[in-house]
Amino acid sequence: MLIARGARSSYAHGPGPVWGEADRRATQAFQRAQGWTGADADGIPGRRTWDLLSTGRGKDVTAAGPASHGVPGYPGRQYFRPGRSNDHITRLGAQLVKKGFGRFYDRGPGPHWGEADRRAVEAFQRAQGWRGGAADGYPGPETWRRLFA
């Protein structure tokens, strides 16, 4: 869940089955993204942290700019929701088309988030081998990174 919320840079090799320092750093990055400081951002997933992570609420960990690998910085989950309209949606849709996931668009991608966008993102996520909640059709930081890589 932490990687899906933007904390991939905390892991050198990805999360594993045993809690470690990378997990603490990733949790702390997520907590700081919520605006928490001090003991509230200790890197230990307490009740508030777990609630935000497990429900998809709260703010994602965001990069300040393009990542070192040349992928444009993920703008944040809030830009990709029903009723939203912005340039990030257009950019996402254009990249989905470029990567071969444009079959859901009747007239091509545009700035308004719609079912075609969600279905195209879901198809891309499933092509990554993701299932269940990991393939929900809403781009998180890892979907964004892989799509633009």
DSSP file with accessible surface (Angstrom, degrees, kcal/mol):
  #  RESIDUE AA STRUCTURE BP1 BP2  ACC     N-H-->O    O-->H-N    N-H-->O    O-->H-N    TCO  KAPPA ALPHA  PHI   PSI    X-CA   Y-CA   Z-CA
    1    1 A M     >        0   0  110      0, 0.0     4,-1.2     0, 0.0     6,-0.1   0.000 360.0 360.0 360.0 -35.5    0.0    0.0    0.0
    2    2 A L  T  4> +     0   0   19      2,-0.2     5,-2.4     1,-0.2     3,-0.2   0.904 360.0  48.6 -65.4 -40.2    2.9    2.4    0.7
    3    3 A I  T >45S+     0   0   25      1,-0.2     3,-1.9     4,-0.2     5,-0.5   0.933 109.2  53.0 -64.4 -43.1    4.3    1.9   -2.7
    4    4 A A  T 345S+     0   0   47      1,-0.3    -1,-0.2     2,-0.1   138,-0.2   0.787 107.5  53.4 -62.7 -23.8    0.9    2.5   -4.3
    5    5 A R  T 3<5S-     0   0    7     -4,-1.2    56,-2.7    -3,-0.2    -1,-0.3   0.314 130.9 -89.6 -96.6   8.3    0.7    5.8   -2.3
    6    6 A G  T < 5S+     0   0   15     -3,-1.9     3,-0.4    54,-0.2    -3,-0.2   0.538  92.7 116.7 106.9   7.4    4.1    7.1   -3.6
    7    7 A A    > < +     0   0    0     -5,-2.4     3,-1.8     1,-0.2     4,-0.3   0.145  32.5 118.0 -97.9  23.2    6.7    5.8   -1.1
    8    8 A R  G >   +     0   0   74     -5,-0.5     3,-2.4     1,-0.3     6,-0.2   0.865  65.1  67.6 -56.8 -37.0    8.6    3.6   -3.6
    9    9 A S  G 3  S+     0   0  114     -3,-0.4    -1,-0.3     1,-0.3    -2,-0.1   0.697  88.3  67.6 -63.6 -13.6   11.8    5.6   -3.2
   10   10 A S  G <  S+     0   0   14     -3,-1.8     2,-0.5     1,-0.1    -1,-0.3   0.666  94.1  69.6 -75.0 -16.7   12.1    4.3    0.4
   11   11 A Y    <   -     0   0   21     -3,-2.4    -1,-0.1    -4,-0.3    12,-0.0  -0.906  56.0-170.6-110.5 128.3   12.7    0.8   -0.9
   12   12 A A  S    S+     0   0   90     -2,-0.5    -1,-0.1     2,-0.2    -2,-0.0   0.849  97.2   9.1 -77.2 -35.9   15.9   -0.2   -2.7
   13   13 A H  S    S-     0   0  186      1,-0.3    -1,-0.1     3,-0.0    -2,-0.0   0.224 116.8 -92.9-129.2  10.6   14.4   -3.6   -3.7
   14   14 A G        -     0   0   25     -6,-0.2    -1,-0.3     2,-0.0    -2,-0.2  -0.058  58.6 -52.6  93.1 162.0   10.7   -3.4   -2.8
   15   15 A P        -     0   0   73      0, 0.0     4,-0.1     0, 0.0    -4,-0.0  -0.314  54.4-164.6 -72.2 155.1    9.0   -4.4    0.4
   16   16 A G        -     0   0   49      2,-0.4     4,-0.1    -2,-0.0    -2,-0.0  -0.664  38.2 -88.3-127.8-173.3    9.4   -7.9    1.8
   17   17 A P  S    S+     0   0  140      0, 0.0     2,-0.5     0, 0.0     0, 0.0   0.604 104.9  70.7 -77.8 -10.9    7.6  -10.1    4.4
   18   18 A V  S    S-     0   0  118      0, 0.0    -2,-0.4     0, 0.0     2,-0.1  -0.923  88.0-116.0-113.2 131.3    9.7   -8.8    7.3
   19   19 A W        +     0   0  130     -2,-0.5     2,-0.2    -4,-0.1     3,-0.0  -0.369  49.2 160.2 -61.7 133.8    9.3   -5.2    8.7
   20   20 A G     >  -     0   0   29     -4,-0.1     4,-1.9    -2,-0.1     3,-0.3  -0.841  55.3 -78.4-145.0-174.1   12.5   -3.2    8.3
   21   21 A E  H  > S+     0   0   96     -2,-0.2     4,-2.7     1,-0.2     5,-0.2   0.854 124.0  57.1 -61.5 -36.8   14.0    0.3    8.1
   22   22 A A  H  > S+     0   0   24      1,-0.2     4,-2.5     2,-0.2    -1,-0.2   0.907 106.1  50.8 -63.1 -37.6   12.7    0.8    4.6
   23   23 A D  H  > S+     0   0   18     -3,-0.3     4,-2.6     2,-0.2    -2,-0.2   0.903 109.8  50.0 -65.2 -40.5    9.2    0.2    5.8
   24   24 A R  H  X S+     0   0   61     -4,-1.9     4,-2.8     2,-0.2    -2,-0.2   0.935 111.7  47.9 -63.8 -43.6    9.6    2.7    8.6
   25   25 A R  H  X S+     0   0  103     -4,-2.7     4,-2.5     2,-0.2    -2,-0.2   0.911 112.7  48.7 -63.3 -41.7   10.9    5.3    6.1
   26   26 A A  H  X S+     0   0    0     -4,-2.5     4,-2.1     2,-0.2    -1,-0.2   0.925 112.9  47.4 -64.6 -43.1    8.1    4.7    3.7
   27   27 A T  H  X S+     0   0    2     -4,-2.6     4,-2.7    16,-0.3    16,-0.2   0.924 112.1  50.2 -63.7 -42.6    5.5    4.9    6.5
   28   28 A Q  H  X S+     0   0   31     -4,-2.8     4,-2.9    15,-0.2     5,-0.2   0.911 108.2  52.6 -64.2 -39.7    7.1    8.1    7.8
   29   29 A A  H  X S+     0   0   27     -4,-2.5     4,-1.9     2,-0.2    -1,-0.2   0.920 111.0  47.9 -62.0 -41.1    7.1    9.6    4.3
   30   30 A F  H  X S+     0   0    0     -4,-2.1     4,-1.0     2,-0.2    -2,-0.2   0.931 111.8  49.5 -64.4 -43.7    3.4    8.8    4.1
   31   31 A Q  H ><>S+     0   0    2     -4,-2.7     5,-1.7     1,-0.2     3,-0.8   0.923 110.5  49.8 -62.5 -42.4    2.8   10.3    7.5
   32   32 A R  H ><5S+     0   0  150     -4,-2.9     3,-1.9     1,-0.3    -1,-0.2   0.852 102.3  61.8 -65.4 -33.6    4.7   13.5    6.6
   33   33 A A  H 3<5S+     0   0   26     -4,-1.9    -1,-0.3     1,-0.3    -2,-0.2   0.799  98.9  57.4 -61.7 -25.0    2.6   13.8    3.4
   34   34 A Q  T <<5S-     0   0   28     -4,-1.0    -1,-0.3    -3,-0.8    -2,-0.2   0.549 124.7-107.4 -79.7  -6.8   -0.4   14.1    5.7
   35   35 A G  T < 5S+     0   0   58     -3,-1.9    -3,-0.2     1,-0.3     2,-0.2   0.535  71.4 147.3  91.0   9.2    1.3   17.1    7.3
   36   36 A W      < -     0   0   41     -5,-1.7    -1,-0.3     4,-0.1     2,-0.3  -0.492  22.3-178.9 -80.6 148.9    2.1   15.2   10.5
   37   37 A T    >   +     0   0  108     -2,-0.2     3,-1.7     5,-0.0     4,-0.3  -0.837  43.7   7.2-136.0 174.2    5.3   16.0   12.4
   38   38 A G  G >  S-     0   0   63      1,-0.3     3,-1.8    -2,-0.3    -2,-0.0  -0.195 129.8  -3.5  56.0-135.0    7.1   14.9   15.5
   39   39 A A  G >  S+     0   0   85      1,-0.3     3,-0.8     2,-0.1    -1,-0.3   0.752 130.7  64.5 -64.7 -22.4    5.7   11.8   17.2
   40   40 A D  G <  S+     0   0   84     -3,-1.7    -1,-0.3     1,-0.3    -2,-0.2   0.712 105.8  45.1 -72.5 -19.1    2.8   11.7   14.7
   41   41 A A  G <  S+     0   0    3     -3,-1.8    -1,-0.3    -4,-0.3    -3,-0.2  -0.416  72.8 127.8-119.3  55.3    5.4   11.1   11.9
   42   42 A D  S <  S-     0   0   76     -3,-0.8   -14,-0.2     2,-0.2    -1,-0.1   0.509  77.0-114.0 -90.0  -6.9    7.4    8.4   13.7
   43   43 A G  S    S+     0   0    0      1,-0.3   -16,-0.3   -16,-0.2   -15,-0.2   0.518  80.2 120.0  86.1   4.3    7.2    5.8   10.8
   44   44 A I        -     0   0   89    -17,-0.1     2,-1.5   -16,-0.1    -1,-0.3  -0.899  68.8-125.0-103.8 124.5    5.2    3.4   12.9
   45   45 A P        +     0   0   52      0, 0.0     2,-0.0     0, 0.0   -17,-0.0  -0.520  41.4 172.2 -75.6  91.7    1.8    2.6   11.3
   46   46 A G     >  -     0   0   38     -2,-1.5     4,-2.9     1,-0.0     5,-0.3  -0.119  52.1 -75.4 -82.8-170.4   -0.7    3.4   14.1
   47   47 A R  H  > S+     0   0  226      1,-0.2     4,-2.4     2,-0.2     5,-0.2   0.900 130.3  46.9 -58.2 -46.2   -4.4    3.5   13.8
   48   48 A R  H  > S+     0   0  130      2,-0.2     4,-2.1     1,-0.2    -1,-0.2   0.924 114.8  46.9 -64.1 -44.4   -4.7    6.8   11.9
   49   49 A T  H  > S+     0   0    4      1,-0.2     4,-2.6     2,-0.2     5,-0.2   0.950 113.6  47.7 -61.7 -49.7   -2.0    5.8    9.5
   50   50 A W  H  X S+     0   0  140     -4,-2.9     4,-3.1     1,-0.2     5,-0.3   0.900 109.1  54.6 -60.5 -40.9   -3.5    2.4    8.8
   51   51 A D  H  X S+     0   0   64     -4,-2.4     4,-1.5    -5,-0.3     6,-0.4   0.940 111.7  43.5 -60.0 -46.2   -7.0    3.9    8.4
   52   52 A L  H  X>S+     0   0   27     -4,-2.1     4,-1.0     1,-0.2     5,-0.9   0.913 117.3  46.2 -66.5 -42.8   -5.7    6.3    5.7
   53   53 A L  H  <5S+     0   0   12     -4,-2.6     3,-0.5     1,-0.2    -2,-0.2   0.944 114.5  45.4 -64.4 -48.3   -3.6    3.7    3.9
   54   54 A S  H  <5S+     0   0   57     -4,-3.1    -1,-0.2     1,-0.2    -2,-0.2   0.741 118.2  42.0 -74.1 -21.3   -6.3    0.9    3.9
   55   55 A T  H  <5S-     0   0   66     -4,-1.5    -1,-0.2    -5,-0.3    -2,-0.2   0.517 106.0-120.4-101.0  -6.9   -9.1    3.2    2.8
   56   56 A G  T  <5S+     0   0   30     -4,-1.0    -3,-0.2    -3,-0.5    -4,-0.1   0.589  70.5 129.9  78.9   9.3   -7.1    5.1    0.1
   57   57 A R      < +     0   0  130     -5,-0.9    -1,-0.2    -6,-0.4    -2,-0.1  -0.343  38.1  46.0 -88.6 175.9   -7.8    8.4    1.9
   58   58 A G  S    S-     0   0   42     -2,-0.1     2,-0.3    -3,-0.1   -24,-0.1  -0.248  95.6 -47.6  84.3-176.9   -5.3   11.0    2.8
   59   59 A K        -     0   0  132    -29,-0.2     2,-0.2   -28,-0.1   -26,-0.1  -0.702  50.9-126.5 -96.6 144.8   -2.5   12.5    0.7
   60   60 A D        -     0   0    6     -2,-0.3     2,-0.4   -27,-0.1   -54,-0.2  -0.478  31.3-100.6 -81.6 158.0    0.0   10.5   -1.3
   61   61 A V        -     0   0   25    -56,-2.7     2,-0.4   -59,-0.2   -31,-0.1  -0.661  50.5-164.2 -73.1 124.8    3.7   10.9   -1.0
   62   62 A T        -     0   0   82     -2,-0.4     2,-0.2    13,-0.1    11,-0.0  -0.913  18.3-123.4-119.9 148.5    4.6   13.1   -4.0
   63   63 A A        -     0   0   57     -2,-0.4     4,-0.1    11,-0.3    10,-0.0  -0.590  19.7-130.6 -82.3 147.9    7.9   13.9   -5.7
   64   64 A A  S    S-     0   0  120     -2,-0.2    -1,-0.1     2,-0.1     3,-0.1   0.742  80.7 -29.1 -71.7 -20.9    8.9   17.5   -5.9
   65   65 A G  S    S-     0   0   29      1,-0.1     9,-0.2     7,-0.0    -2,-0.1  -0.849 105.9 -15.6-168.3-160.2    9.6   17.2   -9.6
   66   66 A P        -     0   0  105      0, 0.0    -2,-0.1     0, 0.0    -1,-0.1  -0.311  69.8-117.4 -60.3 139.7   10.7   14.7  -12.2
   67   67 A A    >   -     0   0   35      4,-2.1     3,-2.1     1,-0.1     6,-0.0  -0.298  29.0-101.8 -72.0 164.9   12.3   11.6  -10.7
   68   68 A S  T 3  S+     0   0  131      1,-0.3    -1,-0.1     2,-0.1     0, 0.0   0.754 120.1  62.9 -62.9 -22.2   15.9   10.8  -11.5
   69   69 A H  T 3  S-     0   0  110      2,-0.1    -1,-0.3     1,-0.0    -2,-0.1   0.286 119.9-105.2 -89.3  12.4   14.8    8.1  -14.0
   70   70 A G  S <  S+     0   0   64     -3,-2.1    -2,-0.1     1,-0.3    -1,-0.0   0.481  74.7 137.8  85.1   2.7   13.2   10.8  -16.2
   71   71 A V        -     0   0    6      1,-0.1    -4,-2.1    -4,-0.0    -1,-0.3  -0.662  61.6-109.2 -81.0 133.6    9.5   10.0  -15.3
   72   72 A P        -     0   0   25      0, 0.0    76,-0.1     0, 0.0    -1,-0.1  -0.337  45.6 -92.2 -61.1 144.2    7.4   13.1  -14.8
   73   73 A G        -     0   0   25      1,-0.1   -11,-0.0     2,-0.1    -9,-0.0  -0.290  41.1-107.9 -59.6 137.4    6.5   13.5  -11.1
   74   74 A Y        -     0   0   16     -9,-0.2   -11,-0.3     1,-0.1    -1,-0.1  -0.524  24.7-149.8 -66.6 126.0    3.2   12.0  -10.1
   75   75 A P        -     0   0   24      0, 0.0    -1,-0.1     0, 0.0     2,-0.1   0.769  48.6 -87.8 -74.6 -25.9    0.7   14.9   -9.5
   76   76 A G    >   -     0   0    0      1,-0.1     3,-1.5    63,-0.1     4,-0.2  -0.273  28.8 -93.3 127.0 147.0   -1.4   13.1   -6.9
   77   77 A R  G >  S+     0   0   27      1,-0.3     3,-1.9     2,-0.2    -1,-0.1   0.789 111.7  73.0 -59.0 -32.4   -4.4   10.8   -6.6
   78   78 A Q  G 3  S+     0   0   93      1,-0.3     3,-0.3    -3,-0.1    -1,-0.3   0.717  87.8  63.0 -62.9 -17.8   -6.8   13.7   -6.2
   79   79 A Y  G <  S+     0   0   71     -3,-1.5     2,-0.4     1,-0.2    -1,-0.3   0.640  96.9  59.8 -79.4 -14.7   -6.5   14.7   -9.9
   80   80 A F  S <  S+     0   0    1     -3,-1.9    -1,-0.2    -4,-0.2    -2,-0.1  -0.544  78.3 109.5-119.0  66.9   -7.9   11.3  -11.1
   81   81 A R  S >  S-     0   0   76     -2,-0.4     3,-2.3    -3,-0.3    32,-0.3  -0.944  77.3 -76.9-136.1 155.6  -11.4   11.1   -9.7
   82   82 A P  T 3  S+     0   0   90      0, 0.0    32,-0.1     0, 0.0     3,-0.1  -0.223 118.4  22.3 -53.0 136.7  -14.9   11.3  -11.2
   83   83 A G  T 3  S+     0   0   80     30,-0.7     2,-0.2     1,-0.3    31,-0.1   0.279  94.3 126.0  88.3  -9.3  -15.9   14.8  -12.0
   84   84 A R    <   -     0   0  101     -3,-2.3    29,-2.7    29,-0.0     2,-0.4  -0.523  36.7-172.5 -83.6 150.8  -12.3   16.1  -12.2
   85   85 A S  B     +A  112   0A  59     27,-0.2     2,-0.3    -2,-0.2    27,-0.2  -0.966  25.3 122.2-144.3 122.2  -11.0   17.9  -15.2
   86   86 A N    >>  -     0   0   25     25,-2.1     4,-1.1    -2,-0.4     3,-0.6  -0.979  68.3 -94.7-169.2 170.2   -7.4   18.9  -15.7
   87   87 A D  H 3> S+     0   0  134     -2,-0.3     4,-2.5     1,-0.2     5,-0.2   0.742 114.1  67.6 -69.3 -24.4   -4.3   18.6  -17.9
   88   88 A H  H 3> S+     0   0   53      2,-0.2     4,-2.5     1,-0.2    -1,-0.2   0.875  98.6  52.2 -64.2 -35.2   -3.0   15.6  -16.0
   89   89 A I  H <> S+     0   0    0     -3,-0.6     4,-2.8    22,-0.2    -1,-0.2   0.922 109.7  48.4 -66.7 -42.1   -5.9   13.5  -17.2
   90   90 A T  H  X S+     0   0   49     -4,-1.1     4,-2.6     2,-0.2    -2,-0.2   0.934 112.5  48.5 -62.6 -44.4   -5.2   14.4  -20.8
   91   91 A R  H  X S+     0   0  120     -4,-2.5     4,-2.0     2,-0.2    -2,-0.2   0.918 112.1  49.0 -62.4 -44.3   -1.5   13.6  -20.3
   92   92 A L  H  X S+     0   0    0     -4,-2.5     4,-2.4     2,-0.2    -2,-0.2   0.948 112.1  48.4 -59.9 -49.2   -2.3   10.3  -18.7
   93   93 A G  H  X S+     0   0    0     -4,-2.8     4,-2.4     1,-0.2    -2,-0.2   0.902 109.2  52.3 -60.4 -42.1   -4.8    9.4  -21.5
   94   94 A A  H  X S+     0   0   53     -4,-2.6     4,-2.5     1,-0.2    -1,-0.2   0.904 110.9  47.9 -62.4 -38.6   -2.3   10.3  -24.2
   95   95 A Q  H  X S+     0   0   26     -4,-2.0     4,-2.2     2,-0.2    -2,-0.2   0.885 109.0  53.5 -70.8 -36.5    0.3    8.0  -22.6
   96   96 A L  H  <>S+     0   0    1     -4,-2.4     5,-3.3     2,-0.2     6,-0.3   0.924 110.8  46.9 -61.7 -43.1   -2.2    5.2  -22.3
   97   97 A V  H ><5S+     0   0   67     -4,-2.4     3,-1.7     4,-0.3     5,-0.4   0.942 110.9  52.3 -62.0 -46.1   -2.9    5.5  -26.0
   98   98 A K  H 3<5S+     0   0  164     -4,-2.5    -1,-0.2     1,-0.3    -2,-0.2   0.863 109.3  49.6 -59.2 -35.6    0.8    5.6  -26.8
   99   99 A K  T 3<5S-     0   0   87     -4,-2.2    -1,-0.3    -5,-0.1    -2,-0.2   0.395 126.6 -98.7 -86.9   1.4    1.3    2.4  -24.8
  100  100 A G  T < 5S+     0   0   54     -3,-1.7     3,-0.2    -4,-0.2    -3,-0.2   0.665  94.9 109.8  95.0  18.5   -1.5    0.6  -26.6
  101  101 A F      < +     0   0   33     -5,-3.3     3,-0.5    -6,-0.2    -4,-0.3  -0.060  41.5 105.3-115.4  32.9   -4.4    1.0  -24.1
  102  102 A G    >   +     0   0   20     -5,-0.4     3,-1.9    -6,-0.3     6,-0.2   0.434  42.7 101.3 -92.9   1.8   -6.5    3.5  -26.0
  103  103 A R  T 3  S+     0   0  173      1,-0.3    -1,-0.2    -3,-0.2    -2,-0.1   0.684  75.1  63.0 -64.2 -14.9   -9.2    1.1  -27.2
  104  104 A F  T 3  S+     0   0   34     -3,-0.5     2,-0.5    12,-0.2    -1,-0.3   0.636  84.6  89.5 -84.8 -12.7  -11.6    2.4  -24.5
  105  105 A Y    <   -     0   0   26     -3,-1.9    -3,-0.0     1,-0.2     0, 0.0  -0.747  54.2-168.6 -90.3 124.9  -11.7    5.9  -25.9
  106  106 A D  S    S+     0   0  163     -2,-0.5    -1,-0.2     2,-0.2    -4,-0.0   0.893  93.7  10.2 -73.0 -42.8  -14.4    6.7  -28.4
  107  107 A R  S    S-     0   0  242      1,-0.4    -1,-0.1     0, 0.0    -2,-0.1   0.178 120.2 -89.2-122.0  12.4  -12.8   10.1  -29.4
  108  108 A G        -     0   0   39     -6,-0.2    -1,-0.4     2,-0.0    -2,-0.2  -0.118  61.5 -49.4  95.4 163.2   -9.5   10.0  -27.7
  109  109 A P        +     0   0   39      0, 0.0   -19,-0.1     0, 0.0    -7,-0.0  -0.314  58.2 172.7 -71.3 154.3   -8.4   11.1  -24.3
  110  110 A G        -     0   0   24      2,-0.3   -17,-0.2   -21,-0.1   -24,-0.1  -0.803  47.4 -82.2-145.8-170.6   -9.4   14.5  -22.9
  111  111 A P  S    S+     0   0   48      0, 0.0   -25,-2.1     0, 0.0     2,-0.5   0.562  97.4  87.6 -81.5  -6.8   -9.2   16.6  -19.7
  112  112 A H  B    S-A   85   0A 132    -27,-0.2    -2,-0.3   -23,-0.1   -27,-0.2  -0.829  78.9-126.5-100.0 123.8  -12.4   15.1  -18.1
  113  113 A W        +     0   0   19    -29,-2.7   -30,-0.7    -2,-0.5     2,-0.3  -0.475  46.2 156.2 -67.2 128.6  -12.0   12.0  -16.0
  114  114 A G     >  -     0   0   29     -2,-0.2     4,-2.1   -32,-0.1     3,-0.3  -0.851  58.3 -83.9-144.1-178.6  -14.4    9.3  -17.2
  115  115 A E  H  > S+     0   0  107     -2,-0.3     4,-2.8     1,-0.2     5,-0.2   0.841 122.5  59.1 -61.8 -33.6  -15.1    5.6  -17.4
  116  116 A A  H  > S+     0   0   30      2,-0.2     4,-2.3     1,-0.2    -1,-0.2   0.917 106.8  47.7 -63.0 -40.3  -12.9    5.3  -20.5
  117  117 A D  H  > S+     0   0    7     -3,-0.3     4,-2.7     2,-0.2     5,-0.2   0.943 112.6  48.5 -63.3 -47.1   -9.9    6.6  -18.5
  118  118 A R  H  X S+     0   0   48     -4,-2.1     4,-2.7     1,-0.2    -2,-0.2   0.928 113.2  47.0 -61.0 -43.4  -10.6    4.3  -15.6
  119  119 A R  H  X S+     0   0  117     -4,-2.8     4,-2.4     2,-0.2    -1,-0.2   0.882 111.8  50.5 -68.0 -37.8  -11.0    1.2  -17.8
  120  120 A A  H  X S+     0   0    0     -4,-2.3     4,-2.2    -5,-0.2    -1,-0.2   0.926 112.6  46.6 -66.1 -42.5   -7.8    2.1  -19.8
  121  121 A V  H  X S+     0   0    0     -4,-2.7     4,-2.9    16,-0.3    16,-0.2   0.936 111.7  51.6 -64.2 -43.2   -5.8    2.5  -16.5
  122  122 A E  H  X S+     0   0   44     -4,-2.7     4,-2.8    15,-0.3     5,-0.2   0.922 109.2  50.2 -60.1 -43.2   -7.3   -0.8  -15.2
  123  123 A A  H  X S+     0   0   15     -4,-2.4     4,-2.0     2,-0.2    -1,-0.2   0.917 111.4  48.9 -62.1 -41.4   -6.2   -2.6  -18.4
  124  124 A F  H  X S+     0   0    7     -4,-2.2     4,-1.0     2,-0.2    -2,-0.2   0.936 111.5  49.3 -62.5 -46.0   -2.7   -1.2  -18.0
  125  125 A Q  H ><>S+     0   0    3     -4,-2.9     5,-1.8     1,-0.2     3,-0.8   0.917 110.4  50.0 -61.3 -41.9   -2.6   -2.2  -14.4
  126  126 A R  H ><5S+     0   0   97     -4,-2.8     3,-1.8     1,-0.3    -1,-0.2   0.870 104.4  58.7 -65.6 -33.9   -3.8   -5.7  -15.2
  127  127 A A  H 3<5S+     0   0   64     -4,-2.0    -1,-0.3     1,-0.3    -2,-0.2   0.753  99.5  59.0 -65.6 -21.5   -1.1   -5.9  -17.9
  128  128 A Q  T <<5S-     0   0   62     -4,-1.0    -1,-0.3    -3,-0.8    -2,-0.2   0.475 125.4-105.9 -81.0  -5.8    1.4   -5.3  -15.1
  129  129 A G  T < 5S+     0   0   51     -3,-1.8     2,-0.2     1,-0.3    -3,-0.2   0.536  73.4 144.1  92.7   7.8    0.1   -8.5  -13.5
  130  130 A W      < -     0   0   45     -5,-1.8    -1,-0.3     4,-0.1     2,-0.3  -0.557  24.1-178.4 -83.4 147.4   -1.8   -6.6  -10.8
  131  131 A R    >   +     0   0  150     -2,-0.2     3,-1.6    -3,-0.1     4,-0.2  -0.865  44.2   6.2-135.7 169.9   -5.1   -8.0   -9.5
  132  132 A G  G >  S-     0   0   54     -2,-0.3     3,-1.8     1,-0.3    -2,-0.0  -0.268 129.3  -4.4  59.1-136.6   -7.8   -7.0   -7.0
  133  133 A G  G >  S+     0   0   66      1,-0.3     3,-0.7     2,-0.1    -1,-0.3   0.710 128.6  66.9 -64.2 -20.8   -7.4   -3.5   -5.4
  134  134 A A  G <  S+     0   0   55     -3,-1.6    -1,-0.3     1,-0.3     2,-0.2   0.708 103.1  47.8 -73.4 -17.8   -4.0   -3.1   -7.1
  135  135 A A  G <  S+     0   0    2     -3,-1.8    -1,-0.3    -4,-0.2    -3,-0.2  -0.496  71.0 133.5-117.4  60.8   -5.9   -2.9  -10.5
  136  136 A D  S <  S-     0   0   60     -3,-0.7   -14,-0.2     2,-0.3    -1,-0.1   0.528  73.4-113.2 -91.2  -5.9   -8.7   -0.5   -9.5
  137  137 A G  S    S+     0   0    0      1,-0.2   -16,-0.3   -16,-0.2   -15,-0.3   0.512  84.4 109.1  87.4   4.7   -8.4    1.8  -12.6
  138  138 A Y  S    S-     0   0   52    -17,-0.1     2,-0.3   -16,-0.1    -2,-0.3  -0.962  71.2-122.0-116.1 124.4   -7.1    4.8  -10.7
  139  139 A P        +     0   0    1      0, 0.0   -59,-0.1     0, 0.0   -63,-0.1  -0.486  31.8 179.4 -72.9 126.3   -3.5    5.7  -11.2
  140  140 A G     >  -     0   0    6     -2,-0.3     4,-2.6   -66,-0.0     5,-0.2  -0.498  50.7 -81.1-104.7-175.8   -1.3    5.8   -8.2
  141  141 A P  H  > S+     0   0   18      0, 0.0     4,-2.6     0, 0.0     5,-0.1   0.864 129.4  48.8 -58.9 -37.3    2.4    6.7   -8.2
  142  142 A E  H  > S+     0   0   11   -139,-0.3     4,-2.5  -138,-0.2     5,-0.2   0.910 111.3  49.0 -73.2 -39.0    3.5    3.2   -9.2
  143  143 A T  H  > S+     0   0    6      2,-0.2     4,-2.6     1,-0.2     5,-0.2   0.948 113.6  48.5 -59.2 -46.9    1.0    3.1  -12.1
  144  144 A W  H  X S+     0   0    3     -4,-2.6     4,-2.4     2,-0.2    -2,-0.2   0.931 111.0  49.7 -59.2 -48.0    2.3    6.5  -13.2
  145  145 A R  H  X S+     0   0   73     -4,-2.6     4,-0.9     1,-0.2    -1,-0.2   0.942 114.7  43.2 -60.0 -46.4    5.9    5.5  -13.0
  146  146 A R  H  < S+     0   0   74     -4,-2.5     3,-0.3     1,-0.2    -1,-0.2   0.883 113.0  52.5 -68.6 -36.6    5.4    2.4  -15.0
  147  147 A L  H  < S+     0   0    1     -4,-2.6    -1,-0.2    -5,-0.2    -2,-0.2   0.900 117.0  37.3 -66.3 -38.6    3.2    4.1  -17.6
  148  148 A F  H  <        0   0   30     -4,-2.4    -1,-0.2    -5,-0.2    -2,-0.2   0.486 360.0 360.0 -94.7  -1.1    5.7    6.9  -18.2
  149  149 A A     <        0   0   76     -4,-0.9   -79,-0.1    -3,-0.3    -3,-0.0  -0.345 360.0 360.0 -74.0 360.0    8.9    4.7  -18.0
